[in-house]
């Protein structure tokens, strides 16, 4: 046995000893059984363990891990099967000429109105409803999807890129929790909005300029090969620029009275949005030049203006679109200080007439906390959880509240459920250690997992939880 191997075993034995020191006495369960379970699931990737967890709402098995990662980043999916099917039909035309090997992209519709789309490593492409509503024709949709499929074909999802993306959640999740505070009643809706937007920008960041240029060029080639009008790329990029300007105005309108955390979050958003705006302007120029040089004699078919509108006008889809639009308008009006919280809450409740939706429920949850409606907030949280499509924060906050109420069995259930869906997220380790100690269980597996992250701040919180 060489020195390196001996060193590794010493570290492992030291960790076990450290973990054992924190045990509370009494019946501790089956330590060897728990260790076996621990090592069988060691260091799983965020987003779930396997692709066989696809849900009935249309999640494709090949991209189910991306769906879990999307929800891990506190995003949700819209329940609009007809609209999702149409969008995937358009993607299918692009994929037919893309020549992808191994990947099977699937497009999902997100319920929010943040303009844009994002592609995750397994080929899950997430397009916001707000983006679909802003597009004028199917050609612009093809331009958007061609760009995202190009990211997949060009292999822009390197391993370290994914690790960097998922690794930011702990940092910005901490900011989010600071914005909410330990007291539910102390929550400030505007600060929560800033924290949420900043976290989403960190978790689902814009690509580098080089990557965007490459995806613009290949995406343009693909949509032309699929029979679409490439002028839609230019009009799409104009919409990207205008959407960024609109968000800049929202951030700039935040009051100077925001505390230090709020100012930090607003400043972070301002810098990122400024960079994205400059990039959108330059990308427009680059695509125009590319079309002039590479596709001067390209076909120019008529723009397909009716298909997208017809898809959005389908009765069930139109009903949900209207409801989610109302919810978005109410949330934005409140974030800008244009309406009273009670009025915004009333609009959000109306939006539920189209059916339960975790996106609307989480908007209601944040708002109800800001007006000290703890009972209503907990109900919204439970309704979001019951949908089966709730974001990661739903499970986390439910577990936290169960601990506050002394219901450690319930907290344990929420933590286990989150672990199964999101692949043992490290953010839950301190809470898991606290709950397992109260349930008089063997703590070493969780402490070893915490130690394995190498995150000194997290390790300190895990140790504190073990000592509490």
LINZI-V21463 format. One record per residue. N is the residue number from 1. RES is the residue in one small letter. SS is DSSP state (alpha for helix, beta for strand, coil for the rest). Layout:
<<N/RES/SS> <N/RES/SS>>
This chain:
<<1/x/coil> <2/x/coil> <3/x/alpha> <4/x/alpha> <5/x/alpha> <6/x/alpha> <7/x/alpha> <8/x/alpha> <9/x/alpha> <10/x/alpha> <11/x/alpha> <12/x/alpha> <13/x/alpha> <14/x/alpha> <15/x/alpha> <16/x/alpha> <17/x/alpha> <18/x/alpha> <19/x/alpha> <20/x/alpha> <21/x/alpha> <22/x/coil> <23/x/coil> <24/x/coil> <25/x/coil> <26/x/coil> <27/x/coil> <28/x/coil> <29/x/coil> <30/x/coil> <31/x/alpha> <32/x/alpha> <33/x/alpha> <34/x/alpha> <35/x/alpha> <36/x/alpha> <37/x/alpha> <38/x/alpha> <39/x/alpha> <40/x/alpha> <41/x/coil> <42/x/coil> <43/x/coil> <44/x/coil> <45/x/coil> <46/x/coil> <47/x/coil> <48/x/coil> <49/x/coil> <50/x/coil> <51/x/coil> <52/x/coil> <53/x/coil> <54/x/coil> <55/x/coil> <56/x/coil> <57/x/coil> <58/x/coil> <59/x/coil> <60/x/coil> <61/x/alpha> <62/x/alpha> <63/x/alpha> <64/x/alpha> <65/x/alpha> <66/x/alpha> <67/x/alpha> <68/x/alpha> <69/x/alpha> <70/x/alpha> <71/x/alpha> <72/x/alpha> <73/x/coil> <74/x/coil> <75/x/coil> <76/x/coil> <77/x/coil> <78/x/coil> <79/x/coil> <80/x/coil> <81/x/alpha> <82/x/alpha> <83/x/alpha> <84/x/alpha> <85/x/alpha> <86/x/alpha> <87/x/alpha> <88/x/alpha> <89/x/alpha> <90/x/alpha> <91/x/alpha> <92/x/alpha> <93/x/alpha> <94/x/alpha> <95/x/alpha> <96/x/alpha> <97/x/alpha> <98/x/alpha> <99/x/coil> <100/x/coil> <101/x/coil> <102/x/coil> <103/x/coil> <104/x/coil> <105/x/coil> <106/x/beta> <107/x/beta> <108/x/beta> <109/x/beta> <110/x/beta> <111/x/coil> <112/x/coil> <113/x/coil> <114/x/coil> <115/x/coil> <116/x/coil> <117/x/beta> <118/x/beta> <119/x/beta> <120/x/coil> <121/x/coil> <122/x/coil> <123/x/coil> <124/x/beta> <125/x/beta> <126/x/beta> <127/x/beta> <128/x/beta> <129/x/alpha> <130/x/alpha> <131/x/alpha> <132/x/alpha> <133/x/alpha> <134/x/alpha> <135/x/coil> <136/x/coil> <137/x/coil> <138/x/alpha> <139/x/alpha> <140/x/alpha> <141/x/alpha> <142/x/alpha> <143/x/alpha> <144/x/alpha> <145/x/alpha> <146/x/alpha> <147/x/alpha> <148/x/alpha> <149/x/alpha> <150/x/alpha> <151/x/alpha> <152/x/alpha> <153/x/alpha> <154/x/coil> <155/x/coil> <156/x/coil> <157/x/coil> <158/x/coil> <159/x/alpha> <160/x/alpha> <161/x/alpha> <162/x/alpha> <163/x/alpha> <164/x/alpha> <165/x/alpha> <166/x/alpha> <167/x/alpha> <168/x/alpha> <169/x/alpha> <170/x/alpha> <171/x/alpha> <172/x/alpha> <173/x/alpha> <174/x/alpha> <175/x/alpha> <176/x/alpha> <177/x/alpha> <178/x/alpha> <179/x/alpha> <180/x/alpha> <181/x/coil> <182/x/coil> <183/x/coil> <184/x/alpha> <185/x/alpha> <186/x/alpha> <187/x/coil> <188/x/coil> <189/x/alpha> <190/x/alpha> <191/x/alpha> <192/x/alpha> <193/x/alpha> <194/x/alpha> <195/x/alpha> <196/x/alpha> <197/x/alpha> <198/x/alpha> <199/x/alpha> <200/x/alpha> <201/x/alpha> <202/x/alpha> <203/x/alpha> <204/x/coil> <205/x/coil> <206/x/coil> <207/x/coil> <208/x/coil> <209/x/alpha> <210/x/alpha> <211/x/alpha> <212/x/alpha> <213/x/alpha> <214/x/alpha> <215/x/alpha> <216/x/alpha> <217/x/alpha> <218/x/alpha> <219/x/alpha> <220/x/alpha> <221/x/alpha> <222/x/alpha> <223/x/alpha> <224/x/alpha> <225/x/alpha> <226/x/coil> <227/x/coil> <228/x/coil> <229/x/coil> <230/x/coil> <231/x/alpha> <232/x/alpha> <233/x/alpha> <234/x/alpha> <235/x/alpha> <236/x/alpha> <237/x/alpha> <238/x/alpha> <239/x/alpha> <240/x/alpha> <241/x/alpha> <242/x/alpha> <243/x/alpha> <244/x/alpha> <245/x/alpha> <246/x/alpha> <247/x/alpha> <248/x/alpha> <249/x/alpha> <250/x/alpha> <251/x/alpha> <252/x/alpha> <253/x/coil> <254/x/coil> <255/x/coil> <256/x/coil> <257/x/coil> <258/x/coil> <259/x/coil> <260/x/alpha> <261/x/alpha> <262/x/alpha> <263/x/alpha> <264/x/alpha> <265/x/alpha> <266/x/alpha> <267/x/alpha> <268/x/alpha> <269/x/alpha> <270/x/alpha> <271/x/alpha> <272/x/alpha> <273/x/alpha> <274/x/alpha> <275/x/alpha> <276/x/alpha> <277/x/alpha> <278/x/alpha> <279/x/alpha> <280/x/alpha> <281/x/alpha> <282/x/alpha> <283/x/alpha> <284/x/alpha> <285/x/alpha> <286/x/alpha> <287/x/alpha> <288/x/alpha> <289/x/alpha> <290/x/alpha> <291/x/alpha> <292/x/alpha> <293/x/alpha> <294/x/alpha> <295/x/coil> <296/x/coil> <297/x/coil> <298/x/coil> <299/x/coil> <300/x/coil> <301/x/coil> <302/x/coil> <303/x/coil> <304/x/coil> <305/x/coil> <306/x/alpha> <307/x/alpha> <308/x/alpha> <309/x/alpha> <310/x/alpha> <311/x/alpha> <312/x/alpha> <313/x/alpha> <314/x/coil> <315/x/alpha> <316/x/alpha> <317/x/alpha> <318/x/alpha> <319/x/alpha> <320/x/alpha> <321/x/alpha> <322/x/alpha> <323/x/alpha> <324/x/alpha> <325/x/alpha> <326/x/alpha> <327/x/alpha> <328/x/alpha> <329/x/alpha> <330/x/alpha> <331/x/alpha> <332/x/alpha> <333/x/alpha> <334/x/alpha> <335/x/alpha> <336/x/coil> <337/x/coil> <338/x/coil> <339/x/coil> <340/x/coil> <341/x/alpha> <342/x/alpha> <343/x/alpha> <344/x/alpha> <345/x/alpha> <346/x/alpha> <347/x/alpha> <348/x/alpha> <349/x/alpha> <350/x/alpha> <351/x/alpha> <352/x/alpha> <353/x/alpha> <354/x/alpha> <355/x/coil> <356/x/coil> <357/x/coil> <358/x/alpha> <359/x/alpha> <360/x/alpha> <361/x/alpha> <362/x/alpha> <363/x/alpha> <364/x/alpha> <365/x/alpha> <366/x/alpha> <367/x/alpha> <368/x/alpha> <369/x/alpha> <370/x/alpha> <371/x/coil> <372/x/coil> <373/x/coil> <374/x/alpha> <375/x/alpha> <376/x/alpha> <377/x/alpha> <378/x/alpha> <379/x/alpha> <380/x/alpha> <381/x/alpha> <382/x/alpha> <383/x/alpha> <384/x/alpha> <385/x/alpha> <386/x/alpha> <387/x/coil> <388/x/coil> <389/x/coil> <390/x/coil> <391/x/coil> <392/x/alpha> <393/x/alpha> <394/x/alpha> <395/x/alpha> <396/x/alpha> <397/x/alpha> <398/x/alpha> <399/x/alpha> <400/x/alpha> <401/x/alpha> <402/x/alpha> <403/x/alpha> <404/x/alpha> <405/x/coil> <406/x/coil> <407/x/coil> <408/x/alpha> <409/x/alpha> <410/x/alpha> <411/x/alpha> <412/x/alpha> <413/x/alpha> <414/x/alpha> <415/x/alpha> <416/x/alpha> <417/x/alpha> <418/x/alpha> <419/x/alpha> <420/x/alpha> <421/x/alpha> <422/x/alpha> <423/x/coil> <424/x/coil> <425/x/coil> <426/x/alpha> <427/x/alpha> <428/x/alpha> <429/x/alpha> <430/x/alpha> <431/x/alpha> <432/x/alpha> <433/x/alpha> <434/x/alpha> <435/x/alpha> <436/x/alpha> <437/x/alpha> <438/x/alpha> <439/x/coil> <440/x/coil> <441/x/coil> <442/x/coil> <443/x/coil> <444/x/alpha> <445/x/alpha> <446/x/alpha> <447/x/alpha> <448/x/alpha> <449/x/alpha> <450/x/alpha> <451/x/alpha> <452/x/alpha> <453/x/coil> <454/x/coil> <455/x/coil> <456/x/alpha> <457/x/alpha> <458/x/alpha> <459/x/alpha> <460/x/alpha> <461/x/alpha> <462/x/alpha> <463/x/alpha> <464/x/alpha> <465/x/alpha> <466/x/alpha> <467/x/alpha> <468/x/coil>>
